[in-house]
């Protein structure tokens, strides 16, 4: 009898021991699996990032001889094989080299101690090599070729120019703006903005454009760009549409009437724009209009600013004019005339 009880007790203990052992094994097995999975995941991500760094990130080291940047160039590269493109609003400079030089820049570092430079990336495509320098703001650059080295220096725009204007081509990217009669507002206003910039290129007025291609930018980004440059004025070029009547046409300017600037402000700039553009284009003046907080560009800018609506794309005749390069030239000339008089007035005060 006693022996039978002992057998039962031993059987129960054996079963309990087995259950505990299995639980412990399962716990450690699960824990080990999780740890291994995390290690594999981390190692894969680390390898991916380090591989990207080796391939894409430019190498810099401190240099001597003052501020700026010295970029070594392959010995066979000529000056006309190099294009420098400053994308001010993106805070970066592209140096585009004709040829494949990824391996060259893996073994040749860039030297410089300019705090404006925040880093750089390398890419190679279609027989071209692009060095992308990331800057801490919209800086002007000056360059010089010497002994196989491209030397770059960077400057605040306001240190180089006394007159700075931002020209904004409205919309861009997926935001087409007003459409009608087969034309898009974003394309028309960009063409006019580029003409203003080109015509003033050799003048004492330095023009910066919020966009020079089909780029999508928020109105807050555009406003911030104006302030970063310490610009004197902003002119936004826009078009209009009236879906209710295709007979509506003419030119109108828009301004923020709640922000007052003594002597020469938003309303004065809007008035100059409308008078000069209407006069040279031979169009109809539709008057000045105050904007509202939904116009975040004019609402956030704290320098004299106005938007000019150069015509209605929904009016067939005016749309035809807006598509014509000769008419775009006239609109650009009107904007420039307004800028010239605006600076004359500012200097008088």
Secondary structure, 3 states (H helix, E strand, C coil): CHHHHHHHHHHHHHHHHHHHHHHHHHHHHHHHHHHHHHHHHHHHHHHHHHHHHHHHECCEECCCCCCCEEEECCCCCCHHHEEEEEEHHHCEEEEEEECCCHHHHHHCCEEECCCCEEEEEEEEECCEEEEEEEECCCEEEEEEEECCEEEEEEEEHHHHCCEEEEEEECCECCECCCEECCEEHHHHHHHHHHHHHHHCCCCCEEEEECCCCCCCCCHHHHHHHHHHHCCCEEEEEEEECCCCCCCCCCEEEEECCCCCCCCCCHHHHHHHHHHHHHHHHCCCEEEEEECCCCCHHHHHCCCEEEEEEEEECCCHHHHHHHHCHHHHHHHHHHHHHHHHHHHHHHHHC
